[in-house]
Amino acid sequence: MTDPVTRAAELLKAHRESIDRLDAILVFTLAERFKHTQGVGKLKAEHDLPPSDPIREEAQIARLTDLAKRADLDPEFAKKFLAFIIQEVIKHHETHQS
Ligand SMILES: C=C(O[C@@H]1C=C(C(=O)O)C=C[C@H]1O)C(=O)O
């Protein structure tokens, strides 16, 4: 039988391997998202539209809050995370316009 310390070390290793795979998914997902938001920024600059769209953001916050609750993720954290990303996207859009 495996002793408890060895078993704990195995479990820790397995968790960390999953965390590393999930972190990779997060990075690739964010990169894909930024590719699309760059496309949106280009369209906005070409058509003289403002960098931010508060109505769209409000709808996204509502949608994400609902998704977070269903996924058992803290909705406040999900909101803060989305706000952080959107803030960065708006900065990119502003540079497109200048
Ligand atoms: C990407 C857009 O531009 C901004 C960034 C958003 C986002 O990152 O999801 C949402 C709304 C806008 O404030 C958009 O208008 O769709």
PDBQT file of the ligand as one rigid body, heavy atoms in Angstrom, charges set to zero:
ROOT
HETATM    1  C1  LIG A 101     -15.203  44.425 -28.062  1.00  0.00    +0.000 C 
HETATM    2  C2  LIG A 101     -15.979  45.518 -27.941  1.00  0.00    +0.000 C 
HETATM    3  O1  LIG A 101     -15.507  46.718 -27.378  1.00  0.00    +0.000 OA
HETATM    4  C3  LIG A 101     -15.466  46.948 -25.966  1.00  0.00    +0.000 C 
HETATM    5  C4  LIG A 101     -14.940  45.765 -25.278  1.00  0.00    +0.000 C 
HETATM    6  C5  LIG A 101     -15.780  44.752 -24.901  1.00  0.00    +0.000 C 
HETATM    7  C6  LIG A 101     -15.249  43.395 -24.563  1.00  0.00    +0.000 C 
HETATM    8  O2  LIG A 101     -14.030  43.254 -24.388  1.00  0.00    +0.000 OA
HETATM    9  O3  LIG A 101     -16.044  42.450 -24.492  1.00  0.00    +0.000 OA
HETATM   10  C7  LIG A 101     -17.162  44.976 -24.862  1.00  0.00    +0.000 C 
HETATM   11  C8  LIG A 101     -17.700  46.182 -25.158  1.00  0.00    +0.000 C 
HETATM   12  C9  LIG A 101     -16.872  47.362 -25.526  1.00  0.00    +0.000 C 
HETATM   13  O4  LIG A 101     -16.810  48.269 -24.454  1.00  0.00    +0.000 OA
HETATM   14  C10 LIG A 101     -17.357  45.554 -28.449  1.00  0.00    +0.000 C 
HETATM   15  O5  LIG A 101     -17.928  46.661 -28.542  1.00  0.00    +0.000 OA
HETATM   16  O6  LIG A 101     -17.893  44.491 -28.778  1.00  0.00    +0.000 OA
ENDROOT
TORSDOF 0
